Amino acid sequence: MKSSSSNGRFGIHAGLWLIMLVACIGLVAFSLVAAPVSAALFAAPNPTQENLWASVDLPKPTYTVTALIPPTDIPTSTPVATSTPVFTETPGQLAMEVMDNTATPDASQQQAAPPAPSYGGAKLILVDLSEQHMYVYDGDTLVYSFVVSTGMQNSTRVGTFAVQDKIPNAYGSTWDLWMPNWLGIYYSGGLENGIHALPILHSGATLWAGFLGTPVSFGCVVLSTYDSRLLYDWAEVGTTVKIQR
């Protein structure tokens, strides 16, 4: 009997100790959970925001450009004349002007006129290469005074010749050009040199316009279109032509 009672008391004591142990464990656990440090340690992490993206079509910006007008006081370059012939005229119908053969040329044309050589009252065409000028005489009377262009590099021959033929519009196949109011004066090899108007190219442009008074031709004596027509109507086959330096 004594033994069983002692076992019963031991069992009661063990149960009390077990209850106290559980209570202590629960108290410690509650303290840890309620403390700020434990809250920081066991706090659930904040969810990370997901990076979301999508393509967007934005309208392209437009710009208004205002043109700048240059000031009017900016100097412009002045073209410089070169030795290249300028084609300025196109062939067309000739406008003839009737002129009295006895009319006296104006003062500007008479300034450089040399004394008329005596050819027994015959007509004379005198070409001066150094002056690039032509003097037309009827006997001792100066009828016309024209600016001319002769051959480059002294290719126009010096001497006394005569008008061999008259052709209203001669064609030069060597250079593919037309030579209005042609007066042939001498042959150079197989080609005839002559007196004629500014030549017309196959394209219709006028060659050497603006260069009269300068040796630019291939050997012929070149006049303006108007002057050549006056000479063509005045001269005759056989009219003397003298070319001098």
BELWOFEN-V141021 format. One record per run of one state. SS is the DSSP state (H for helix, E for strand, - for the rest). FROM is the first residue (numbers start at 1). TO is the last residue. If there is no record, write none. Layout:
# BELWOFEN-V141021
ss/from/to
SS/FROM/TO
SS/FROM/TO
This chain:
# BELWOFEN-V141021
ss/from/to
-/1/1
H/2/34
-/35/35
H/36/42
-/43/85
E/86/86
-/87/89
E/90/90
-/91/106
H/107/110
-/111/122
E/123/128
-/129/132
E/133/138
-/139/140
E/141/147
-/148/148
E/149/149
-/150/150
E/151/151
H/152/154
-/155/158
E/159/162
-/163/164
E/165/172
-/173/176
E/177/188
-/189/190
E/191/197
-/198/199
E/200/201
-/202/204
E/205/206
-/207/208
E/209/209
-/210/216
E/217/217
-/218/220
E/221/223
-/224/224
H/225/234
-/235/239
E/240/244
-/245/245
